Amino acid sequence: MKDKISLENKHCSACHAVLACGSDQAGESCWCLAYPAIMPADFQQDCLCADCLGKAIQEKIAEFIKTSSRQELLTVAGQYRGNDKLIQGIDYLIENDQYVFTPWYHLKRGSCCGNGCKNCPY
């Protein structure tokens, strides 16, 4: 039987905060699997906490949007279409107590809704 991960010994490799990995729960995946897997694996580091992972993915998405063609963006983001679990900072921001969808969310959606959204990439 696989040993359970010792939660008290798991620390974010960026900020060193203690983090809870869900991969030790029988039949359940870790919370981090809800995030888009668009970062290359870095085997020199361990897990990241939600804040550090979110920031790293936000930076990667922003870079990807700046350097990729619309077709590349739609192809990659389309892999996440239908994932109803929205992640703050990745899929939406909260500005003045209102939810504002990010360019990544709109790309996952796959088309412009015609509502003149603030972060529409189309």
N, C-alpha and C positions, 0 to 999 in steps of 0.2 A: 504494500500500500504506500502511496506517495505521501511523504511528510507534508504537513500543513506549513504554510509560510508563517513565520513568526511575525505577526503584525507589529509588535513593539520594536522590532529590529529593522523594519522597512522604512527607509528614508528617501526623500526626493533627492535625486542626484544633482539637481541644480541648486535648490535652496536649503536642503537638508531637513526640511520639515518632516515630521512623522506622517506617514500616509497609510491608509487602509487599502490593501489590495484585495479585491473580491475573488481572486482566482483560487483561493483556498476553500471556498464554500462548495460543497458537493453539488455538482451539476450546474454551477453558475459561473459566468464569465466575469472578468474584472470590469469595473465601471469604465475604464479607459477605452474599451472596445466600442463604445458609443461614438467616439471621436473619429473623424475621417482619417484613414490610414494613408496620408499623402506625404509623410515624412519618411525618408530612408531610415532603415534600422541602424542604430548606432550601438554596436556591441561593446563599446568602451564605457557606456553609462548604464545605470540601472533605471528603474521606473522614475517617472516625474509625477509630482502632485498635480491635482486638477488645475491649479492656477498656472503653474509652469508649463504643463502640457498644452493648456489652452493658448497661452501666449506664444509658444513655439509654433503651434499649428496656425494661429492667426498670421504670424510673420511669414510662414511658408505659403499660405494661401495668397497673401498680398503680393509676394514675390512672383508666384505662379501666375496670378492675374496680369501683372505688368509685363511678363515675358512670354506669354503664350498666345497662340491664335484663338479666336473664338471657338473654332472647331475642337481644338485640344481641350479648352476649358469645358465645353459641353460634354465631351467624351468622358473626362475624368469625373466631373461633378455628377454626370448622369448615372454613374455607378451607385450613387447615394440617393437617387430619386426614390421616393416611396418610404424613406426612413422618417417616420413621424416623430421621432424623438428629437426635439430641437435643443441645441446646446447654446447657452448664453455665451456671447463672445465669438462664436463660430457661425451660428445661424441668425442670431439677432442680438441687438444691443438695446439697452433701455436708456432712452433720452427723454428727459422731462416727463417721466412716468409713463412713457409710451414705448411700445415695442417697435423697433425699427429693424426690418430685415436687412441682412448683409448682402453684398454681391454674391457670396458663396451660396446663400439660400436661394437667390434668384437663379443662379446657374443650375443648381440642383433641380429647381422647378422646371427648367427647360425652355421656357418661353416668356415673353413679356405679357403681363396681364393688362397693360394699357392704362393703369391707374397713375402713372407718373411717379413711381416710387423713388424715394431719395437715392437709393443705392443700385438702381437698375443698371445692369451691365449691357443691356441690349440697345 
